[in-house]
Amino acid sequence: MRRLALLLLAVVLACGGGSGAAARVVIPSGVTFRAAADSLRRVGLISSSRMFRLYARLSRKDRALKPGTYVLARNMSWGELIDALTEGRGMVHTFTIPEGYSIADMAATISSATGVPVDSLLAAARDTVLRQSVGAVGVPTLEGYLFPDTYTFPDGASARAIVNSLVRRFEDVWKPEWNVRLSALALTRHELVTLASIVEKEARRSEERPVIAAVYLNRLRRGMRLQADPTVVYAIGKRVDRVLYRHLEIDSRYNTYRYSGLPPGPIASPGAASLEASLFPASVPFLYFVAHPDGHHEFRTTFAEHAAAIRAVRREARLRATRADSLRKEAAKAETSRK
């Protein structure tokens, strides 16, 4: 009699109800049905984990849950919930694209999170119509226009849908009043995004972004080559520990040591901070900068000052290396004496 009462209660509860607001729940790989039911109860998808387990057992559907992250409506019936969790319906994939990622970096990250093939993502990023819509002229991809942010997509989302969403996010972030600012800088939006991508790759400290942007704009106005190391790395086509003199000879329009002006297009996706810093650069006379080992920069106006700053930075790097070596030797000696 008690079992029949429980069964009737489970059937009543299984009919669903409540608001249709969505709830997110994570079902880890290898999780027990009991633990999954507890997770569903915590986010408000069910009212009783015990009754839900009983209903699932009686329905013979308390096995083979598909692990993943789900977004499910709170008014789903228990039958609908179990079907979703066993068939993967309502599953979503979330990933984060950091500022400064190239399309190649993004494709690897998105593919890992969603299962969409890298080649499909790269092909979608070459879409001619999309490139024309954002003003990516004279370049083969949407490099720079896939906005860095956190995204969530349903399971089975296509490469085209994902790329379209990242481009839409770029357009959402781009403020209409920025177009007026472009005229004051005498730059097209494509040129501005290109500049911002270089700033993104150079800057390690947020407060330096407007100063770095000003240095490059000052050099452009004087007809000086940008000589930006990140553009050389982009021209190389793979990560390198450091840019060597031989790399500066690469014959590529992206090599700003060999060619004047901005490169043909962005070298990465800038975030909003780098876009804004490039639109509103600092009012400074600097034409040069050199990075310290910790990533912050020394800015200078003349080449003589710049050369002196480079010598100082190298001296500091050697001193740090010497101190680190001494500490390692002292630690090794102390370890030996304890044995």
C-alpha positions in Angstrom: 0.0 0.0 0.0 2.9 2.4 0.9 4.6 1.6 -2.4 1.4 2.4 -4.3 1.0 5.7 -2.4 4.6 6.7 -3.2 4.0 5.8 -6.9 0.9 8.0 -7.0 2.8 10.8 -5.4 5.6 10.5 -7.8 3.2 10.6 -10.8 1.6 13.7 -9.4 4.9 15.5 -8.9 6.1 14.4 -12.3 3.6 16.5 -14.0 5.8 19.6 -13.8 4.6 23.1 -13.0 6.1 26.3 -11.7 7.6 29.0 -13.9 9.2 28.4 -17.3 12.3 30.2 -16.2 15.5 28.3 -17.3 17.9 26.8 -14.8 21.5 25.7 -15.5 22.7 22.4 -14.1 25.9 20.5 -14.6 25.9 16.7 -14.8 29.5 15.5 -14.4 30.9 12.5 -16.1 30.3 9.3 -14.1 27.9 10.9 -11.7 25.3 8.7 -9.9 21.6 9.3 -10.5 21.2 10.2 -6.9 23.8 13.0 -7.2 22.2 14.2 -10.5 18.8 14.3 -8.8 20.2 16.3 -5.9 21.6 18.8 -8.4 18.3 19.1 -10.2 16.6 19.8 -6.8 19.1 22.5 -5.8 18.4 24.5 -8.9 14.7 24.2 -8.6 14.0 21.8 -11.5 12.4 19.2 -9.2 11.0 19.5 -5.7 12.0 16.0 -4.4 15.1 14.2 -5.4 13.8 11.0 -3.7 10.5 11.0 -5.6 12.3 11.8 -8.8 14.6 8.8 -8.4 11.6 6.6 -7.7 9.9 7.9 -10.8 13.0 7.3 -12.9 13.4 3.8 -11.6 9.8 2.9 -12.3 10.2 4.4 -15.8 13.4 2.3 -16.2 15.3 5.5 -17.2 17.6 5.9 -14.2 20.7 5.0 -16.2 22.8 6.4 -19.0 22.7 10.1 -18.2 24.7 12.2 -20.7 27.3 14.4 -18.9 27.4 18.1 -19.7 26.0 21.5 -18.9 22.2 21.9 -19.4 19.9 24.8 -19.5 16.4 23.5 -18.8 13.0 25.1 -18.2 11.7 24.8 -14.6 8.2 23.8 -15.8 9.4 20.7 -17.6 7.7 17.4 -16.5 9.9 14.8 -15.0 9.6 12.7 -18.1 10.8 15.6 -20.2 13.7 16.2 -17.8 14.8 12.5 -17.9 14.6 12.5 -21.7 16.6 15.6 -21.9 19.4 14.2 -19.6 19.5 10.9 -21.4 19.4 12.2 -24.9 21.5 15.4 -24.4 18.6 17.8 -25.2 19.1 21.2 -23.7 22.8 20.7 -23.4 24.9 23.8 -23.8 28.6 24.6 -24.3 30.3 27.6 -22.7 33.7 28.9 -23.6 35.7 32.1 -23.0 37.8 33.9 -25.6 40.5 36.0 -24.0 41.5 39.4 -25.4 44.3 39.1 -27.9 43.4 35.7 -29.3 43.9 35.2 -33.0 41.4 33.3 -35.1 43.6 30.2 -34.9 43.6 30.4 -31.1 39.9 30.8 -31.0 39.2 27.9 -33.3 41.1 25.6 -31.1 39.3 26.8 -27.9 35.8 26.7 -29.5 36.4 23.3 -31.0 37.5 21.9 -27.7 34.4 23.2 -26.0 31.8 22.4 -28.6 33.2 19.7 -30.8 32.8 21.8 -33.9 35.8 21.0 -36.2 38.6 23.6 -36.4 38.5 23.5 -40.2 34.8 24.4 -40.2 35.3 27.3 -37.8 38.2 28.6 -39.9 36.1 28.3 -43.1 33.2 30.2 -41.4 35.7 33.0 -40.4 36.5 33.5 -44.1 32.8 34.3 -45.0 32.8 37.0 -47.7 29.5 38.5 -46.8 30.4 38.8 -43.1 33.8 40.4 -44.0 32.1 42.9 -46.2 29.6 43.7 -43.5 32.2 44.7 -40.9 34.5 46.4 -43.3 37.3 43.8 -43.3 38.6 44.9 -46.7 41.7 43.4 -48.3 42.0 40.6 -45.8 41.0 36.9 -46.1 39.4 36.4 -42.7 37.5 38.1 -39.9 40.6 38.4 -37.8 40.0 41.1 -35.2 36.2 41.1 -35.5 35.4 38.0 -33.5 34.9 39.7 -30.1 36.6 38.2 -27.0 34.0 37.3 -24.4 32.3 34.4 -22.7 29.7 32.6 -24.9 27.2 29.8 -24.4 25.8 27.8 -27.4 23.4 24.9 -27.6 24.7 21.5 -28.4 24.9 21.1 -32.2 25.5 24.8 -33.0 27.1 25.2 -36.4 30.4 26.9 -37.1 28.6 29.6 -39.0 26.2 30.3 -36.1 29.1 30.6 -33.7 31.1 32.9 -35.9 28.0 35.0 -36.6 27.4 35.4 -32.9 31.0 36.6 -32.2 30.7 39.1 -35.0 27.4 40.4 -33.6 29.0 40.8 -30.2 31.7 43.0 -31.8 29.0 45.2 -33.4 27.1 45.4 -30.1 30.3 46.6 -28.3 31.2 49.1 -31.1 29.6 52.4 -30.0 28.0 54.6 -32.7 29.8 57.7 -31.4 33.1 56.0 -32.1 32.5 56.5 -35.8 32.7 60.2 -35.2 36.0 59.8 -33.4 37.4 57.9 -36.4 37.1 61.1 -38.5 39.1 63.0 -36.0 41.9 60.4 -36.2 41.7 60.2 -40.0 41.3 56.4 -39.7 38.8 53.9 -41.1 37.2 51.4 -38.6 39.3 48.7 -40.1 42.5 50.6 -39.5 41.4 51.4 -36.0 40.7 47.7 -35.2 44.1 46.9 -36.7 45.8 49.4 -34.4 43.8 48.2 -31.4 44.9 44.6 -32.1 48.6 45.6 -31.9 47.9 47.6 -28.7 46.2 44.5 -27.3 49.2 42.3 -28.0 51.7 44.9 -26.6 50.0 46.0 -23.4 50.4 44.1 -20.1 49.1 46.9 -17.9 45.7 48.5 -18.6 46.9 52.1 -17.9 49.6 51.8 -20.6 47.1 51.0 -23.4 46.4 54.7 -24.3 50.1 55.5 -24.2 51.1 52.6 -26.5 48.3 53.6 -28.9 49.7 57.2 -28.8 53.2 56.0 -29.7 52.0 54.1 -32.7 49.8 57.0 -33.9 52.7 59.4 -33.4 54.9 57.2 -35.5 52.3 56.9 -38.2 51.9 60.7 -38.4 55.6 61.1 -38.9 55.9 58.4 -41.5 57.9 56.1 -39.3 57.6 52.4 -39.4 55.7 51.0 -36.5 58.4 48.3 -35.8 55.9 46.3 -33.7 57.1 42.9 -32.6 53.6 41.3 -32.4 53.1 42.0 -36.1 56.3 40.1 -36.9 55.1 37.1 -34.8 51.8 37.2 -36.8 53.8 37.2 -40.0 55.9 34.2 -38.8 52.6 32.3 -38.3 53.5 30.5 -35.1 54.5 31.4 -31.5 58.2 32.2 -30.9 59.9 32.7 -27.6 61.4 36.0 -28.9 61.7 37.9 -32.1 65.2 37.5 -33.6 66.9 39.7 -36.1 66.4 37.2 -38.9 62.6 37.4 -38.3 62.7 41.1 -39.1 63.6 40.2 -42.6 60.5 38.2 -43.3 58.8 39.6 -46.5 55.3 40.1 -45.3 53.0 43.1 -45.3 52.4 42.3 -41.7 56.1 42.8 -40.9 56.1 46.4 -39.7 59.9 46.5 -39.6 60.0 46.2 -43.4 56.8 48.0 -44.4 55.5 51.4 -43.4 52.0 52.1 -42.1 49.6 49.7 -40.5 49.5 46.0 -41.6 46.7 44.9 -43.9 44.5 44.0 -41.0 44.2 43.1 -37.3 46.6 40.5 -35.9 44.2 39.4 -33.1 40.9 40.3 -31.5 41.2 43.5 -29.3 38.9 43.9 -26.3 36.9 47.0 -25.6 39.7 48.6 -23.5 42.2 48.4 -26.4 39.6 49.7 -28.9 38.8 52.7 -26.6 42.5 53.3 -25.9 43.2 53.5 -29.6 40.2 55.8 -30.2 41.3 58.1 -27.3 45.1 57.8 -27.1 47.1 59.7 -24.5 48.4 63.1 -25.3 52.1 62.3 -25.1 55.1 63.0 -27.4 56.6 59.5 -27.1 57.9 57.6 -30.2 59.5 54.6 -28.6 59.0 52.1 -25.8 60.8 49.1 -24.4 59.4 46.4 -22.2 60.8 45.4 -18.8 60.8 41.7 -17.9 57.7 42.1 -15.8 55.8 43.5 -18.9 55.6 47.2 -18.1 57.2 49.7 -20.5 59.6 52.6 -20.6 58.5 55.3 -23.0 60.9 57.8 -24.7 60.7 60.6 -27.2 64.2 60.4 -28.9 66.1 57.4 -30.2 69.1 58.3 -28.0 66.8 58.2 -24.9 65.3 54.9 -26.2 68.7 53.3 -26.7 69.7 54.3 -23.1 66.4 52.8 -21.8 67.1 49.5 -23.7 70.6 49.3 -22.0 69.0 50.0 -18.6 66.4 47.3 -19.1 69.0 44.8 -20.3 71.2 45.6 -17.3 68.2 45.0 -15.0 67.5 41.7 -16.7 71.1 40.5 -16.2 71.0 41.5 -12.6 67.8 39.6 -12.0 69.2 36.6 -13.7 72.4 36.8 -11.6 70.4 37.1 -8.4 68.1 34.2 -9.4 71.2 32.0 -10.2 72.8 32.9 -6.8 69.6 32.0 -5.0 69.4 28.6 -6.8 73.0 27.9 -5.9 72.5 28.8 -2.2 69.3 26.6 -2.1 71.2 23.7 -3.7 74.1 24.1 -1.2 71.7 24.3 1.8 70.0 21.1 0.5 73.3 19.3 0.2 74.4 20.3 3.7 71.2 18.9 5.2 71.8 15.4 3.7 
